[in-house]
Amino acid sequence: MAEKFMTYKDKPLVRSGNEIYYGDMAESHVVKFMVLSENKETGEPEKISVQLLKSNTELADKDRIVKESTKNTMFEALDVGFVWLERALKA
């Protein structure tokens, strides 16, 4: 049976520890979010690394990175990641 994942704008959103992957690995690109720090009182992410990656896992990790940035809220990170992914998939 196929595993059900949470989705954001119709694409899978999968968390593994403090890493979150957004997109379908069958497509050309995915976005990786890494929570770098959290608010000690609320537990909310305060600093998030965003990377647009090529889905080809045969490439070296550094060769898979197309774009990267750091954002201060999960909303900002999701927003930029969504735009990057949509543009990469249209190209």
Contacts in CASP RR format, 6 or more apart in sequence:
PFRMAT RR
TARGET T0000
AUTHOR 0000-0000-0000
METHOD contacts of the structure
MODEL  1
MAEKFMTYKDKPLVRSGNEIYYGDMAESHVVKFMVLSENKETGEPEKISV
QLLKSNTELADKDRIVKESTKNTMFEALDVGFVWLERALKA
5 12 0 8 1.000
5 13 0 8 1.000
5 14 0 8 1.000
6 12 0 8 1.000
6 13 0 8 1.000
6 14 0 8 1.000
7 13 0 8 1.000
8 22 0 8 1.000
8 78 0 8 1.000
8 82 0 8 1.000
9 82 0 8 1.000
11 22 0 8 1.000
11 23 0 8 1.000
11 24 0 8 1.000
11 85 0 8 1.000
12 21 0 8 1.000
12 22 0 8 1.000
12 23 0 8 1.000
12 24 0 8 1.000
13 20 0 8 1.000
13 21 0 8 1.000
13 22 0 8 1.000
13 23 0 8 1.000
14 20 0 8 1.000
14 21 0 8 1.000
14 22 0 8 1.000
15 21 0 8 1.000
18 34 0 8 1.000
18 35 0 8 1.000
19 32 0 8 1.000
19 33 0 8 1.000
19 34 0 8 1.000
19 35 0 8 1.000
20 32 0 8 1.000
20 33 0 8 1.000
20 34 0 8 1.000
20 35 0 8 1.000
21 30 0 8 1.000
21 31 0 8 1.000
21 32 0 8 1.000
21 33 0 8 1.000
22 30 0 8 1.000
22 31 0 8 1.000
22 32 0 8 1.000
22 33 0 8 1.000
22 78 0 8 1.000
22 81 0 8 1.000
22 82 0 8 1.000
22 85 0 8 1.000
23 30 0 8 1.000
23 31 0 8 1.000
23 85 0 8 1.000
24 30 0 8 1.000
25 55 0 8 1.000
26 55 0 8 1.000
27 55 0 8 1.000
27 89 0 8 1.000
28 54 0 8 1.000
28 55 0 8 1.000
28 88 0 8 1.000
28 89 0 8 1.000
29 52 0 8 1.000
29 53 0 8 1.000
29 54 0 8 1.000
29 55 0 8 1.000
29 66 0 8 1.000
29 85 0 8 1.000
29 88 0 8 1.000
29 89 0 8 1.000
30 52 0 8 1.000
30 53 0 8 1.000
30 55 0 8 1.000
30 85 0 8 1.000
31 50 0 8 1.000
31 51 0 8 1.000
31 52 0 8 1.000
31 53 0 8 1.000
31 81 0 8 1.000
31 82 0 8 1.000
31 84 0 8 1.000
31 85 0 8 1.000
32 49 0 8 1.000
32 50 0 8 1.000
32 51 0 8 1.000
32 53 0 8 1.000
33 48 0 8 1.000
33 49 0 8 1.000
33 50 0 8 1.000
33 51 0 8 1.000
33 74 0 8 1.000
33 77 0 8 1.000
33 78 0 8 1.000
33 81 0 8 1.000
34 48 0 8 1.000
34 49 0 8 1.000
34 51 0 8 1.000
35 45 0 8 1.000
35 47 0 8 1.000
35 48 0 8 1.000
36 47 0 8 1.000
36 48 0 8 1.000
36 49 0 8 1.000
36 70 0 8 1.000
37 45 0 8 1.000
37 46 0 8 1.000
37 47 0 8 1.000
38 44 0 8 1.000
38 45 0 8 1.000
38 46 0 8 1.000
39 45 0 8 1.000
39 46 0 8 1.000
44 74 0 8 1.000
45 73 0 8 1.000
45 74 0 8 1.000
45 77 0 8 1.000
46 72 0 8 1.000
46 73 0 8 1.000
47 70 0 8 1.000
47 71 0 8 1.000
47 72 0 8 1.000
48 70 0 8 1.000
48 71 0 8 1.000
48 72 0 8 1.000
48 73 0 8 1.000
48 74 0 8 1.000
48 76 0 8 1.000
48 77 0 8 1.000
49 68 0 8 1.000
49 69 0 8 1.000
49 70 0 8 1.000
50 68 0 8 1.000
50 69 0 8 1.000
50 70 0 8 1.000
50 71 0 8 1.000
50 77 0 8 1.000
50 80 0 8 1.000
50 81 0 8 1.000
50 84 0 8 1.000
51 65 0 8 1.000
51 66 0 8 1.000
51 67 0 8 1.000
51 68 0 8 1.000
52 65 0 8 1.000
52 66 0 8 1.000
52 67 0 8 1.000
52 68 0 8 1.000
52 81 0 8 1.000
52 84 0 8 1.000
52 85 0 8 1.000
52 88 0 8 1.000
53 64 0 8 1.000
53 65 0 8 1.000
53 66 0 8 1.000
54 63 0 8 1.000
54 64 0 8 1.000
54 66 0 8 1.000
56 64 0 8 1.000
57 64 0 8 1.000
66 84 0 8 1.000
66 88 0 8 1.000
67 84 0 8 1.000
69 80 0 8 1.000
71 77 0 8 1.000
71 80 0 8 1.000
END
